[in-house]
């Protein structure tokens, strides 16, 4: 049984003390494929080092995270474009709009999101969307940019059933992580109404640990807890969920 963590920040400083051990725990838990999203240019070298250490297992994205869209966002987008010309990446992400932490650069977030979608389509890559308190704003831009090339993942999906179906209309899959195990997460109330072919698994490590580790550092080994929850919700075996979600990840990322 092979599990795929479609969203994990393995280069995070949170793992500096035990990264090798953390990776070993994940692989022992069956997680063999790790897709690693970008934040901004300051993390690029750490991401490249990680890929060099685990070339058979780690697959990188490039992009500018919406909470890191600041005055220098145009320079950061130039860095993203430059990296695409120098290295192989499997998605543009994580990108999107975040209106939870700070709305100061909202217009710049919109522009960065739009530009990176176009960059993804130009390079025939999927996008990985960060959406926090911004579904309407995200959908507005996706509506502008939708075509036969647009595809990707709504990372850490926490919306309603209606929003889930709308995301699927834009050829997106839903990234399901630790939130599905939360009592107040709500997505567990309707998720089994979404066909499994639209679902991928993720941890967002070191963030959003599943129960019973909620509030503590997350790691990719805990993907097994997300798998267990989905198997219960859908009434199927863990192996069935693992196989389908890994196949879904191959469809999105092309590997």
C-alpha positions as CSV (number, residue, x, y, z in Angstrom):
1,X,0.0,0.0,0.0
2,X,1.5,3.3,-1.1
3,X,0.3,6.6,0.4
4,X,0.9,10.0,-1.2
5,X,1.2,13.1,0.9
6,X,0.2,15.8,-1.7
7,X,1.1,18.7,0.5
8,X,3.9,18.7,3.2
9,X,6.4,21.4,4.1
10,X,9.2,18.9,4.8
11,X,11.9,21.7,4.6
12,X,10.2,23.6,7.5
13,X,12.4,24.7,10.4
14,X,10.1,22.6,12.6
15,X,11.9,19.5,11.3
16,X,15.5,20.7,11.6
17,X,16.2,18.7,14.7
18,X,14.8,15.3,13.4
19,X,14.1,15.5,9.7
20,X,15.8,12.2,8.9
21,X,13.9,10.4,11.6
22,X,10.6,12.1,10.6
23,X,11.0,10.9,7.0
24,X,11.8,7.4,8.2
25,X,8.6,7.3,10.3
26,X,6.6,8.5,7.3
27,X,8.0,5.8,5.0
28,X,7.4,3.1,7.6
29,X,3.8,4.3,7.7
30,X,3.6,3.7,3.9
31,X,4.0,7.3,2.7
32,X,6.3,7.0,-0.2
33,X,5.5,10.1,-2.3
34,X,5.8,13.6,-0.9
35,X,4.8,16.7,-2.8
36,X,6.3,19.8,-1.4
37,X,4.8,23.3,-1.9
38,X,6.8,26.5,-2.0
39,X,6.3,29.6,0.2
40,X,8.8,32.1,-1.2
41,X,12.4,32.4,-2.5
42,X,13.9,32.2,0.9
43,X,13.0,28.5,1.1
44,X,14.2,27.5,-2.4
45,X,17.6,26.2,-1.4
46,X,16.2,24.1,1.5
47,X,13.7,22.6,-0.9
48,X,16.4,21.7,-3.5
49,X,18.5,20.2,-0.7
50,X,15.5,18.1,0.4
51,X,14.9,16.8,-3.1
52,X,18.6,15.9,-3.5
53,X,18.4,13.9,-0.3
54,X,15.3,12.0,-1.3
55,X,15.3,12.0,-5.1
56,X,12.9,9.0,-5.5
57,X,10.3,10.3,-3.0
58,X,10.2,14.1,-3.0
59,X,8.6,16.2,-5.7
60,X,8.8,20.0,-5.6
61,X,6.4,22.8,-6.5
62,X,7.4,26.4,-7.0
63,X,5.2,29.4,-6.3
64,X,4.6,32.4,-4.0
65,X,2.3,31.7,-1.0
66,X,-0.4,34.4,-0.6
67,X,0.6,35.3,2.9
68,X,4.1,36.1,1.6
69,X,2.8,38.5,-1.1
70,X,4.3,41.8,0.0
71,X,5.8,44.9,-1.6
72,X,8.4,42.8,-3.5
73,X,5.8,40.3,-5.0
74,X,6.9,41.1,-8.5
75,X,10.5,40.1,-7.7
76,X,9.2,36.9,-6.1
77,X,7.2,36.1,-9.2
78,X,10.3,36.6,-11.4
79,X,12.1,34.1,-9.1
80,X,9.3,31.6,-9.7
81,X,9.5,32.0,-13.4
82,X,13.3,31.8,-13.3
83,X,13.2,28.6,-11.3
84,X,10.8,27.0,-13.8
85,X,13.4,27.6,-16.5
86,X,16.2,26.0,-14.4
87,X,14.6,23.0,-12.6
88,X,11.8,20.5,-12.9
89,X,8.7,21.2,-10.8
90,X,5.5,19.3,-10.7
91,X,3.0,22.1,-9.8
92,X,2.7,25.8,-9.2
93,X,1.9,26.1,-5.5
94,X,0.9,26.9,-3.0
95,X,-0.8,29.9,-4.5
96,X,-4.1,31.7,-3.9
97,X,-5.7,34.2,-1.6
98,X,-5.6,34.5,2.2
99,X,-7.9,37.0,3.9
100,X,-7.6,35.6,7.4
101,X,-4.2,36.9,8.4
102,X,-3.9,40.2,6.6
103,X,-5.9,42.0,3.9
104,X,-3.2,44.7,3.3
105,X,-2.0,43.2,0.1
106,X,-5.3,41.8,-1.2
107,X,-5.0,43.4,-4.6
108,X,-1.5,42.1,-5.0
109,X,-2.6,38.6,-3.9
110,X,-5.2,38.7,-6.6
111,X,-2.6,39.7,-9.2
112,X,-0.1,37.1,-8.0
113,X,-2.7,34.4,-8.1
114,X,-3.8,35.3,-11.6
115,X,-0.2,35.5,-12.9
116,X,0.8,32.2,-11.4
117,X,-2.3,30.5,-12.8
118,X,-1.3,31.7,-16.3
119,X,2.3,30.6,-15.7
120,X,1.0,27.1,-14.7
121,X,-1.1,26.9,-17.8
122,X,1.8,28.1,-20.0
123,X,4.0,25.3,-18.6
124,X,1.1,22.7,-18.5
125,X,1.4,22.3,-14.8
126,X,-1.3,22.0,-12.1
127,X,-1.9,24.6,-9.5
128,X,-2.2,24.0,-5.7
129,X,-4.6,26.5,-4.1
130,X,-4.4,28.0,-0.7
131,X,-7.8,29.4,0.2
132,X,-8.6,30.9,3.6
133,X,-11.7,33.0,4.0
134,X,-11.6,33.7,0.3
135,X,-13.7,31.1,-1.6
136,X,-15.6,33.8,-3.5
137,X,-12.5,35.7,-4.4
138,X,-10.7,32.4,-5.5
139,X,-13.7,31.3,-7.6
140,X,-13.9,34.7,-9.3
141,X,-10.4,34.4,-10.7
142,X,-10.8,30.7,-11.5
143,X,-13.9,31.6,-13.5
144,X,-11.8,34.1,-15.5
145,X,-9.0,31.6,-16.1
146,X,-10.9,28.4,-16.7
147,X,-10.1,26.4,-19.8
148,X,-9.2,22.8,-20.8
149,X,-5.7,23.2,-19.4
150,X,-6.6,24.5,-15.9
151,X,-6.3,21.7,-13.2
152,X,-5.1,21.2,-9.7
153,X,-5.9,20.8,-6.0
154,X,-7.8,22.9,-3.5
155,X,-5.3,22.3,-0.7
156,X,-6.7,21.8,2.8
157,X,-10.3,22.0,1.7
158,X,-12.5,23.3,4.5
159,X,-15.5,24.6,2.6
160,X,-19.1,23.5,2.2
161,X,-20.5,20.8,-0.1
162,X,-21.6,23.5,-2.5
163,X,-18.1,25.0,-2.5
164,X,-16.7,21.5,-3.0
165,X,-18.8,20.9,-6.1
166,X,-17.9,24.3,-7.4
167,X,-14.2,23.5,-7.0
168,X,-14.7,20.3,-8.9
169,X,-16.3,22.2,-11.8
170,X,-12.9,24.0,-12.2
171,X,-11.2,20.6,-12.6
172,X,-9.8,20.7,-9.1
173,X,-9.4,17.8,-6.7
174,X,-9.9,18.3,-2.9
175,X,-6.9,18.0,-0.6
176,X,-8.1,16.4,2.6
177,X,-6.0,16.4,5.7
178,X,-6.2,16.6,9.5
179,X,-9.2,18.8,9.5
180,X,-11.4,15.9,8.6
181,X,-10.6,14.4,12.0
182,X,-11.7,17.5,13.9
183,X,-15.0,17.6,15.8
184,X,-15.7,21.1,14.4
185,X,-14.1,20.4,11.0
186,X,-17.5,19.9,9.4
187,X,-16.3,18.4,6.1
188,X,-16.7,14.9,7.6
189,X,-20.5,15.6,7.5
190,X,-20.6,15.5,3.7
191,X,-17.3,14.3,2.3
192,X,-18.6,10.8,1.5
193,X,-21.0,12.5,-1.0
194,X,-17.9,13.4,-3.1
195,X,-16.7,10.7,-5.3
196,X,-13.3,9.4,-4.2
197,X,-11.9,10.1,-7.7
198,X,-11.9,13.8,-6.7
199,X,-9.9,13.3,-3.4
200,X,-6.2,13.4,-2.6
201,X,-4.6,13.1,0.8
202,X,-2.3,15.6,2.5
203,X,-0.9,16.6,5.9
204,X,0.2,20.2,5.5
205,X,2.9,19.2,8.0
206,X,4.0,20.7,10.3
207,X,0.6,22.3,10.5
208,X,-3.0,21.0,11.2
209,X,-2.2,17.7,12.9
210,X,-5.0,15.2,13.0
211,X,-6.6,14.0,16.2
212,X,-5.2,12.8,18.6
213,X,-2.2,15.1,17.8
214,X,-4.2,18.3,17.2
215,X,-2.2,21.3,18.5
216,X,1.1,19.5,18.2
217,X,3.6,19.4,15.3
218,X,2.2,17.5,12.3
219,X,4.3,15.1,10.2
220,X,3.8,13.0,7.1
221,X,3.5,9.8,9.1
222,X,0.2,11.1,10.5
223,X,-1.3,10.8,7.0
224,X,-2.3,7.3,8.1
225,X,-4.8,8.9,10.6
226,X,-6.4,10.8,7.7
227,X,-6.6,7.6,5.7
228,X,-8.3,5.8,8.6
229,X,-10.9,8.5,8.9
230,X,-11.7,8.4,5.2
231,X,-12.0,4.7,5.2
232,X,-14.6,5.0,8.0
233,X,-16.5,7.8,6.3
234,X,-16.6,6.0,2.9
235,X,-17.1,2.5,4.4
236,X,-14.3,1.0,2.3
237,X,-10.8,-0.4,3.1
238,X,-7.8,1.7,3.8
239,X,-6.0,0.1,0.9
240,X,-8.8,1.1,-1.4
241,X,-8.6,4.7,-0.3
242,X,-4.8,4.6,-0.5
243,X,-4.8,3.2,-4.1
244,X,-7.4,5.6,-5.4
245,X,-5.9,8.8,-3.8
246,X,-2.4,7.9,-5.0
247,X,-3.8,7.3,-8.5
248,X,-5.5,10.7,-8.3
249,X,-2.2,12.3,-7.3
250,X,-0.6,10.7,-10.4
251,X,-3.4,12.1,-12.5
252,X,-2.8,15.6,-11.2
253,X,1.0,15.8,-11.0
254,X,1.7,13.5,-14.0
255,X,4.0,11.1,-12.0
